Structures are given as C-alpha cells and as structure tokens.
C-alpha cells in the first residue's frame, strides 16, 4: 500500500464505483421502459417503426380518389368517410 493512501480512499473509490454502476443500471431501466412504452403504447396496439401510417386526411384523400375512379360507390364512400371521421 502506498504511504499517502489510507483505507478511507479505498472506501470512497469503492463507493463511487458502486454508485456509478447503480446510476447506469437505473438509466438502462428507464431507457428500456421508454422504448417499450413507445413501441407498445397503452391499448395494446402495436406500432412497428419504419412503416408509414396515413393520417386521417391522407386516408380520406385516398378514399376520394377511389370514389373518383369508380372503385367504390357513393354509399360505400359515405360510410367509410364517416367511419374515418369518428
């Protein structure tokens, strides 16, 4: 043992190391919870990252285009539009 280092220095080095490990553990848990809560939000709906999800206005625009091309009739257009807005 070096003459200028007594046992209290070793105690503080050990305590700070344990504190650093504890802080890293808590940060890792918080990051994991944030990741999982974003990936699996309340309500149980799975949101895969990297897939485009259309906002309601985009969905209505597509519905209008399908109606204009004659793919769907007026009754189906109205019922789907009402379903999107509700």
Steps between C-alpha positions, in 0.01 A plus 500: 500500500628843414572723797269786392192280449320382807193278527251787468619568144428139403160527666410809293626346176291191569195710594524718188541194277191341650309825461603527133387142434168569674444817295578315175260223600218747573563687173489171309167407664351842421611480137360149467164606644484802269583286198241237584229754588555674167505173308199354682278791616204461733208339328706215362544629147832407346680777313783368288766759438582579142151446364311798370163560658262725318340783692121516474518776238724278284258211540207720398697622198560140391133423555403798284737383227349150506152652475610721211641196313173316554648225718238561770145632483351801680353299790829324572687831468270669751510215752881471485543876524275510808697213653830683445371818660362327809 
